[in-house]
């Protein structure tokens, strides 16, 4: 990995690259989305053949229930146990996140409350290019189930036996062999064979992310969750552990970004050497390793405060703090998911701690956190006003409404006196 000084110019270069509009991805996604929106199944199947090599028909689009059931018996028992263990933790976290209905009396005769209702139909997008990420099915479907979503449909172009086994464990039965921007368009607008959904969730490559942005005016999405990124802010720590975390995130995608920020030139050199050493032990066939040259850096900051300011400005998807202390953690306020201490390996969060691995990228962690049960419910208000309550609030409403020039608002209250 390259080692650079964290100067103002280096920081601006990084943010300029990240902010550069991916015009190519947007252009391609726009074409695909428009085609599927207009022509439905015909366009969906054509793009599936062109981009994923799949020859689909309405009869082969959805994976048969028998195939899903059989998959559970075809995978190793220890994997079934691992899926069950991870699912249990994810469900526990989602249940803790679930908002509750409530009612309070704000003043005599005025009762207000909160209703919590689930979305009706959601789509889980599961990346299925080089890797069929069955863990993403757990991360998206389980919070939806805890929320009470009635219908969960899944898109994955080439689902593995492990993914189908996970679906069987969760009771998810509607899995379509589609992927890419065409899957996003199909769920956003519906086709002859694909239902239109209320919300699309799940991570994807830059084309999927571009498609989600394009359809977001017509169909709710969770967030831009594009190619993965990690920032490790190290004041010290085990170079072997830190290098392993860098490589773990870079493994996902050639567009992945891995940043190490430290005020120690010595630690920077140790970790760079360790990355090179561990890289030699990994499969050379994975194109994602190119990201270590193209998009990943070790930045040596002039001070810890400068490193903290840079990290907060990046607002990374994953933030790792190998030598965490309370003061440092409090200053690092912007991140999708935070890993505290040297034993908190990032893959633990990817799979089994119970926290969600569908996280905001490209700085979106400044305004929202990761996927949660809250993404699958609506919290709406209720109010019940008695005659006495109306009498108490009518003068307040009338005065405010007339001050805004809304005479009918005032009269709607006064007519009830």
Residue pairs with C-beta under 8 A, 6 or more apart in sequence:
1 246
1 258
1 260
1 271
1 272
1 275
1 276
1 292
1 296
1 297
1 298
2 293
2 296
2 297
2 298
3 268
3 269
3 272
3 297
3 298
3 299
3 300
4 10
4 297
4 298
4 299
4 300
5 299
5 300
5 302
6 261
6 299
6 300
6 301
6 302
6 306
6 307
6 310
10 299
11 310
11 313
14 297
14 314
15 313
17 295
18 257
18 362
18 363
22 206
22 210
25 206
25 207
25 209
25 210
26 210
26 213
26 214
28 181
28 207
28 210
29 181
29 207
29 208
29 210
29 211
29 214
30 210
30 214
32 43
32 47
32 180
32 181
32 182
32 185
32 207
32 211
33 181
33 184
33 185
33 188
33 211
33 214
33 215
35 43
35 46
35 47
35 185
36 43
36 44
36 47
36 182
36 185
36 186
36 189
36 191
37 185
37 188
37 189
40 190
40 191
40 192
41 58
41 191
41 192
41 193
41 194
43 182
44 56
44 178
44 182
44 185
44 186
44 191
44 193
44 194
45 55
45 56
45 57
45 61
47 180
47 181
47 182
48 54
48 56
48 157
48 177
48 178
48 179
48 182
49 55
49 56
51 179
51 180
51 182
52 157
52 158
52 178
52 179
52 180
54 157
54 158
54 177
54 178
56 177
56 178
58 192
58 193
60 177
61 176
61 177
61 178
61 193
61 194
62 174
62 175
62 176
62 177
62 193
63 159
63 164
63 175
63 176
63 177
65 173
67 164
68 164
68 167
68 168
68 173
68 175
69 168
71 161
71 162
71 163
71 164
71 165
71 167
71 168
72 80
72 164
72 165
72 168
72 169
74 161
74 165
75 161
75 162
75 165
79 162
79 165
80 165
80 169
82 352
83 134
83 138
83 162
83 165
83 166
83 169
84 169
85 352
86 135
86 138
86 351
86 352
87 138
87 142
87 166
87 169
87 170
89 352
89 353
89 354
90 138
90 139
90 142
90 143
90 354
90 356
91 142
91 145
91 146
91 354
92 354
93 354
93 355
93 356
94 142
94 143
94 146
94 147
94 372
94 373
95 146
95 373
97 143
97 372
97 373
97 374
98 116
98 146
98 147
98 373
98 377
99 114
99 116
99 374
99 377
99 379
100 114
100 116
101 113
101 114
101 115
101 116
102 113
102 114
103 111
103 112
103 113
103 114
103 382
104 111
104 112
104 113
105 111
106 112
107 389
107 392
108 388
108 389
108 392
109 385
109 386
109 387
109 388
109 389
109 390
109 391
109 392
110 383
110 385
110 386
110 389
110 392
110 393
111 383
111 384
111 385
112 381
112 382
112 383
112 384
113 381
113 382
113 383
114 379
114 380
114 381
114 382
115 379
115 380
115 381
115 382
116 377
116 378
116 379
117 377
117 378
117 380
118 144
118 147
118 148
118 149
118 150
118 376
118 377
118 378
119 144
119 147
119 149
119 198
119 199
119 376
119 377
119 378
120 149
120 150
120 151
120 198
121 149
121 150
121 151
121 152
121 153
121 195
121 196
121 197
121 198
122 144
122 149
122 151
122 152
122 153
122 197
122 198
122 199
122 200
122 201
122 376
123 152
123 153
123 154
123 155
123 187
123 197
123 199
123 200
123 201
123 202
124 136
124 137
124 140
124 141
124 144
124 152
124 153
124 154
124 155
124 172
124 201
124 202
125 140
125 155
125 179
125 183
125 184
125 187
125 200
125 201
125 202
125 203
125 204
125 208
126 132
126 133
126 134
126 136
126 137
126 140
126 154
126 155
126 156
126 159
126 163
126 202
127 133
127 136
127 156
127 179
127 202
127 203
127 204
127 205
127 208
128 156
128 157
128 158
128 159
128 163
128 179
129 157
129 158
129 179
129 205
130 286
131 252
132 156
132 158
132 159
132 160
132 162
132 163
133 163
134 159
134 160
134 162
134 163
134 165
134 166
135 350
135 351
135 357
136 202
136 203
136 357
136 358
137 154
137 156
137 163
137 166
137 167
137 170
137 172
138 166
138 170
139 356
139 357
139 358
139 371
140 201
140 202
140 358
140 371
141 152
141 154
141 167
141 170
141 172
142 170
143 356
143 371
143 372
143 373
143 375
143 376
144 152
144 201
144 373
144 376
145 152
145 170
145 171
146 373
147 373
147 376
147 377
148 376
148 377
149 376
151 174
151 195
152 172
152 174
153 174
153 175
153 176
153 187
153 194
153 195
153 197
154 167
154 172
154 174
154 175
154 176
155 175
155 176
155 178
155 179
155 183
155 186
155 187
156 163
156 175
156 176
156 177
156 178
156 179
157 177
157 178
157 179
157 180
157 183
158 177
158 179
159 175
159 177
163 175
164 175
167 173
167 175
176 183
176 186
176 193
176 194
178 186
178 194
179 208
180 204
180 207
180 208
180 211
181 207
181 208
181 210
181 211
183 208
184 200
184 204
184 208
184 211
184 212
184 215
185 211
185 215
186 194
187 194
187 195
187 196
187 197
187 200
187 219
188 196
188 197
188 200
188 215
188 218
188 219
189 196
189 215
189 218
189 219
190 196
196 219
197 219
198 219
198 220
199 219
199 220
199 221
199 222
199 375
199 376
200 212
200 215
200 219
200 220
200 221
200 222
201 221
201 222
201 358
201 371
201 375
202 222
202 225
202 358
203 225
203 226
203 228
203 358
203 359
204 212
204 225
204 226
205 226
205 227
205 253
205 255
206 226
206 227
206 255
208 226
209 224
209 225
209 226
209 227
209 361
212 221
212 224
213 221
213 224
215 221
222 358
222 371
222 375
223 358
223 360
223 364
223 368
223 371
224 360
224 361
224 362
224 364
225 358
225 359
225 360
225 361
225 371
226 255
226 361
226 362
227 252
227 253
227 255
227 256
227 257
227 361
228 249
228 252
228 253
228 256
228 257
228 317
228 318
228 361
229 249
229 256
229 257
229 258
229 259
229 316
229 317
229 318
229 361
229 362
230 245
230 246
230 249
230 257
230 258
230 259
230 316
230 317
230 318
230 319
230 320
230 346
231 259
231 260
231 261
231 311
231 314
231 316
231 318
231 319
231 320
231 335
232 242
232 245
232 246
232 258
232 259
232 260
232 261
232 319
232 320
232 321
232 322
233 261
233 262
233 307
233 308
233 311
233 319
233 320
233 321
233 328
233 332
234 242
234 260
234 261
234 262
234 264
234 267
234 271
234 321
234 322
234 323
235 262
235 263
235 264
235 304
235 322
235 323
235 328
236 264
236 267
236 322
236 323
237 267
237 322
237 323
237 342
238 322
238 342
239 267
239 270
239 271
239 273
239 274
240 274
240 278
241 322
241 342
241 345
242 260
242 271
242 274
242 320
242 322
243 271
243 274
243 275
243 277
243 278
244 278
244 345
245 320
245 345
245 346
246 258
246 260
246 271
246 275
246 292
246 296
247 258
247 275
247 278
247 279
247 282
247 292
248 345
248 346
248 347
249 256
249 258
249 318
249 346
250 256
250 258
250 288
250 289
250 291
250 292
250 296
251 282
251 286
251 288
251 289
252 288
253 288
253 291
254 287
254 288
254 290
254 291
254 294
255 291
255 295
256 288
256 291
256 295
256 296
257 291
257 295
257 296
258 291
258 292
258 295
258 296
259 296
259 297
259 298
259 299
259 314
259 316
260 268
260 271
260 297
260 298
260 299
261 299
261 301
261 307
261 310
261 311
262 268
262 271
262 298
262 299
262 300
262 301
262 307
263 300
263 301
263 302
263 303
263 304
263 306
263 307
264 300
265 300
268 298
268 300
271 298
272 298
275 292
279 289
279 292
282 289
299 307
299 310
301 307
301 310
304 328
308 328
308 331
308 332
311 319
311 332
311 334
311 335
312 331
312 332
312 333
312 334
313 334
314 334
314 363
315 334
315 335
315 336
315 363
315 364
315 365
315 366
316 334
316 335
316 336
316 365
317 335
317 336
317 337
317 359
317 360
317 361
317 365
318 335
318 336
318 337
318 339
318 346
318 349
318 359
319 332
319 335
319 336
319 337
319 338
319 339
320 338
320 339
320 344
320 346
321 328
321 329
321 332
321 338
321 339
321 340
321 341
322 341
322 342
323 341
323 342
324 340
324 341
329 338
329 340
332 338
334 365
334 366
335 365
336 359
336 360
336 361
336 364
336 365
336 369
336 370
337 349
337 355
337 356
337 357
337 359
337 370
339 345
339 346
339 348
339 349
349 355
349 357
350 357
351 357
355 370
356 370
356 371
356 372
357 370
358 370
358 371
359 365
359 369
359 370
359 371
360 367
360 368
360 369
360 370
385 393
390 413
390 416
390 417
391 417
393 413
394 413
394 414
394 416
394 417
397 409
397 410
397 413
398 410
398 413
398 414
401 407
401 409
401 410
401 413
402 410
